[in-house]
Amino acid sequence: MTAYEKLQAGASVRQETLYHPVEGSYTTKVATKNVTVHYGDKSALNGVSIEIPACTVTSFIGPSGCGKSTFLRSINRMNDTIDNARVSGSILIDGEEVNDRNVDPVVLRARVGMVFQKPNPFPKTIYENVAYGPRIHGLAADKDQLDAIVETSLRKAGLWDEVADRLDQPGTSLSGGQQQRLVIARAIAVNPEVILMDEPCSALDPIATARIEELIDELRENYTLIIVTHSMAQAARVSQMTAFFHLGSLVEYGPTEEIFTNPRDQRTQDYITGRFG
Amino acid sequence: MQISVYVALALLVLTAIGYLVGRRQAFVAAAGRPSELHSLPSYYGYYLALWTGVPALILLALYGLTGTSLVNTLAMGELEREAAPLIRAYDTQLAQDPDLSRLNDAIAQLEADAQVARSELDKARRDGGEVAAYQRSLGDLTVELNRLQGEISQVQDRIAASIAVRAPDNLAGDRARAGFEYWRATPDRRDLFLTDARALAFGEGFASRNSSALIAAGDAMRPWDEMFRWSSAGLAMAMALGGLTWMRRQITVTFRARNRLEGVVSFALFAMSGIAILTTLGIVLSLLFESIRFFAAIDWRIHEFLFGLQWSPQIAIRADQVGQTGAFGAVPLFAGTALITLVAMCVAVPVGLFAAIYLSEYASSRFRAIAKPVLEILAGVPTVVYGFFALLTVGPFIRDAAVLLGYEDAVTQSALSAGLVMGIMIIPFVSSLSDDVINAVPQSLRDGAYAMGATKSEAVRHVVLPAALPGIVGAILLAVSRAIGETMIVVMAAGQGANLTANPLESVTTITVQIVMLITGDQEFESAKTLSAFALALVLFALTLFLNIAALRVVERFRERYE
């Protein structure tokens, strides 16, 4: 039984599921049930239930203010850092409740990495940026191990060849696209299971974007990726699953091909064909 | 009321009329279709009003600034010409007087002696020999010289009095006497003479004395004054009307009133910033020139001033005093300033910085909304109140505590109490500036740290503070320059003794305290003692200027990175 099936079986409030089961052998990594987020009195997300398969790229699309970023941020409990945000509902990662009181958000965020819209390297050297996570979580026993982690992470992020000879320079000295890959390397360094990306290419030029998209495709082998994007072409290029959000609700979710070629919902079709958004 | 006030009022009315005329003319030029105009009608009004009012008002202001001295010069020139016979007679008498030539010879002899004594004194100083005897004889010579010069002026006054009575006892005679008295007077006396004459003639303030000559001088000023008033008033009105009619004719449909007004506005703004900059420059230059006079007064021993260990300017009060050079070694003042600043920063930096971190990172927005203004109220407390607090509460407390702990020599006025209270005063300064730079660190950096699984304090320590560090350093430097320049607290709480000590429980003195001590009260502005205040102020200015520039540069570099 998948985590999602467990959830559905135990849930008292039944929502119409929008999930089209995918053919194949995916296992579920993240499953949510009825996730609702309020900012003060304003509701930003109402009752989202979704099941995200492991080792795939899932993209969230939808017009601005539709709640996709809010939903993304509730998966690693980043909404905790916002004073008046309230999250309810259930979010399971490998069947484990994220919002449980016993879950330490600090540990959770090591398991669920995040990459932001604007590259945000710390005011440290390139090396220290990547070593930051392993350091604060005590992942490396000695300097050699740390060096190894830094190198592996930079290699996975496709940045090693460009920065190997200037690891001691500030992270901010890199170009925008390099900074974004540095930030991805920083996220990989703590060996997360899930990587959340909030419009990771919106501040980059087309060449840097192509580079990041390639990288996302490579990372799929080891990590579960969830990306929020405004570019439907990007969603079509990099993701296997696509979810369409509108006005705080999940409208349609399914294999990317299906969503883009044969959407079931009129609103999805309108959005994809550019009629609103 | 004076005419110029009426003229100014009339000019304001004319300016308002100019506005209306300009607007109207614009409508006329556009033949009732304002949309044809280059600019909105009111721009034409403003432009015409400017041409009506501004040149005339500038003329009035110029007259206000220079009118009095012009009138004085013209009137006194007239009187001096009338006094020509008296002046000639006086000059002949001086040349013939036997007493005077005797006195002049004696003075020449004394000056030669003094020259010799001075060179011998210098020689003795160089060789390290006994100098007291030379100093004494030089002092005696100076006293004798002053006495003879006094005698000379007595003789001159006697001759002048005998000449003045020769003028007839009527108005013409009074005018000649006034011109003669003015001609003989030293610059200071001339000013006094003019002030008194004006007081008698125009009732400006009170005259210090009264004489027929002064009254005659005042009467001589009156027609000139009258002429200037009326002519300036007439000229101003003519300029206003001329500007009005001339510019009115310029107004056409294509006239670019809007752009021209823009030029006027940018010039006015430029002029205002120019005033701010020039004033600062003027202050700096006056400091510089007075300091040069001070250094000249101590025979250019600048190194002694900057590196000397003894500060006792008090012995140089009178110019004819023996050993008149005093001790102007400012190191004890620099050390005292540094000690108090250090104590103040030890209080202000940790408290202010941690308060800023709490307010910007941890506090709820409700607490912050209350706490931040409260903290800033601290900055609004007058420093004299802090001074009270330091002198009456903190000072005795520290002394008693030190005595209890076995330090018997503790005093009330100590570097520690002044420094502590000054630190409290500077807390809001540090916290408010640090709070600003911490808030300027982009939220995305914090998010990045949290997303890596950092706790709040880790995010602050590892990411936020390093990012804000240049700004925080800038804030601290600004706070240091504030502490160095702070006066009232140290005047009240730090003491006046120029002790060279690193013990914060002793009383020390600072640059600012000494400036206050040197310059308040009755002081002779020629003595090295008073002039030394300017040299101290110059050092203080250079120090704070350097700190401010350093701070601004650091902060600027920070801004470049994150905005």
Interface residues (C-beta under 8 A of the other chain):
Chain A: N76 M78 T81 D83 V106 V107 L108 R109 A110 G113 M114 F116 Q117 K118 N120 P121 F122 P123 K124 Y132 G133 I136 H137 T172 V183 R186 A187 V190
Chain B: S364 S365 P442 S444 L445 R446 D447 G448 A449 Y450 A451 M452 G453 A454 T455 E458 H462 V463 P466 A467 R561
